[in-house]
Amino acid sequence: MTVDLIGPVWRTLPWRALGAAGALGLLVAGTPLATGAEPAPWQTLLLLRGVALIGALGLAFLLDDPARHLTVPVPTRRPVRQALRLALVAPLAALWWTAVLLLTPSASRPPVGATTLEAVAVAALAFASAALAVRLTDETRPGPFVAASLLLIAVLAPLLAPEGWALFVQADDPRWPVAHDRWAVLAVAVAVVGAVCGPEPLGRRTGR
């Protein structure tokens, strides 16, 4: 049954939003290479964090589904359909992020593993936010609202996060390893939220 869904789900993915975010991210990542600039390490890290956010904004539209209300009664549960959407996009996202890393100047590139962890956490936050919006509302296209919320979080988080959390540190900061322990916890936490938000609420599922 799940295999039979691959084609229909693939066709309903928000390719326009995903493609736009992917193209913009590659364009931003390749700017130093195209201009011959030699950014400092902190600038390259900031660039990669910005590109990760751009990619996450595309993923905010992943659960947009104009036929959402028509698929509620189908035998395949919503968590399976959402997981399938994520599984179809994940390999493409991994290739995209690899290209982003290769486009950045190697001389000033921050540690790849830690930076990738940040990108995964932000992507997981986008997916969890979309899943939460789908669970709490009847919107068939919650993507714009989710993307706007994600942008707001991106602006406010560095300003409002407690100093002790030290999430947005530089690679040469002694707190870098501890910061990425927190990034890992954040990634797991938002992934759990996304999974919990998957099932259709009972009242909506039964038509009440």
N, C-alpha and C positions, 0 to 999 in steps of 0.2 A: 504493500500500500504506500509506504513512504517513498519507494523508488518511483512509483507512478506519479508522485507529486513533484518530482524534480523539475520536469519540463514546465508545468504550469507556474510553479513558484519562481523559477528562473525568469519567466516572461513578465512576472508582475513585480520584480525587484525594481527599486527606484534608480534605474541606471542613469538618468539625467543628473540627479543630485550626486550620486556616487562618482560619476565621470567628471562632473564639474569640480568637485572637491579634490579628486585625484589629480586632475590636470593643473589646478591652481597650486596644489602642494608641490608637485614636481617643478613647476615654474619658479616658485619661491625658493625651493631647495637648490635649484640650479643657477640662481642669480649670481652668487660669487664666482662660479665657474665661467658663466657667460660674460661677466664684466672684468674678469681677471683680478678681482679683489682678493685680498688675503686677510680674512677676518680673524680677530683674536679668538681664543678658545671660548670666552664667555659669549661672544657674539654668535659663534656657531651653535653653541648650546641653546641660546635664545631662539635662533633660527629653527633648530630641530623641534623645540617645544612648540613654536608657532605652527610648524608644518603638521605636527601631531594633532594639534587642535583643529586644523583645517580638515584633516582626515576624519576626526571624530564628528565634526559638523556634518560631513557626508553620511556617516553612520547613523546620525540622529534621525535620518529619514528611512532607515532600513525596514522598519515595521509599518510604514505607510502601506495601506492595502485598501483600494477603493471597494473591493468585494468583501471586506471584512465581515459585514453583517450577513452575507450570504453563506459564509463558511462556518459560522457558529455551529449549525446542526450536523456538520460532516463528522464521520467517525474518527478521523485523525484529530487528536487534541491540539489545542492551540500551542502548547509548549513544543510539540513536535514540529509544527509548522514554523514557529519562530526559530527553533534550533536549526532547521533546514535552511532557512534564509541566512542565518549566521554561518553555517557550514559552507554554503555556496560562495559567500563573499570572503571568508577568512583567507583562503589561499591567495586570492587576488590582492587582498590587503597586505599580506606578508610580502608578496613580490613588490608591491608598491613601496613599502617601507624600506625594503632592501635597496631599491633604486634611489630612494631619497638619501639613504646613508652614503651610497656610492657617489652621489652628486656633490656631497659636502666636501670641503677641502680636508684631505687626510691629515694635514699638519696640525689642524686645530680641532679635529673631530673629537668629541668627548667619548668616554667609554661606551662602546656600542651596547653592551648588555644592559647597563643601567638606564641608558637613554631609551632603549626599546621597552624596558619595564615601565617607564613613565608613559610611553605611547600606548602600551597595552592597557594601563590603568585608565587613561583618558578615554580610550575606545570602549572599554567596559562600562565606564560611567555613561557614555552616550547611549549604549545599548540598554543599560538598566533604566535610564531615564525614559527611553522610548517605551520599554516594557511597562513601566509604571504608568505612563500616560495612556497606554492602550488599556490597562486594567482599570484605571479610575475614570476614564471618559469613554464616550461612544464615538469619538472622532475617528474617521477613517484615514485621515492624513495628519497625525499629530506632529510630524516632522518639523514644520516651521516653529512651533511653540517649543519643542524640545531643543532645537538648535539655538533659539534665542535664550533659553534658560542656561544652556551650556556656555554660551558667550558671557552671560552675566556671571556665572560661577567662575569662569576663567579670569574675569576682571577683578572680582571681589576676593577670590581665594588668596592671592598673594598679599592683599591688603589686610584681610581679617584673620588669616590663620595665625594661631599663637606662635610666638617667636620660637618656643621650644620645639615645635613640630619640625621646623627646618626642612620643608619639602622642596623649596625652590633654591637650593644652594648650588654653588659652582663646583666643578669637578675637583678643584684643588682645595676645597673646604674640608677640614677634618671631619665634618658632620656628614659628608657625602655617603658613606656606607650606611649610617643609621637612617639617613633620609630615605634611602632606597629600601630599607626594611619596612619603613612606613608606606612607601609606594606599593610594596608587595601586599601589605595588609589591606590597603585601600582597594587594590585590584580584586582581591578575593572577596572583600566585603560587598563591593558593588556587583560582582558576578553573582553572589548569593541573592542579592536583592532582585537582580534580573530574573533569576530562576524562580524565586518565590512569586514574582509578579506574572509568571507565565500562564497559570491556569485561569480559565474563564471563571469569573465570580459565579457562585451557585445560582443566585437569583437570575442573572442574565442568561446562564446556560439553560435554565429550565423555562425561560421565557416569562418569568414573573417580573 
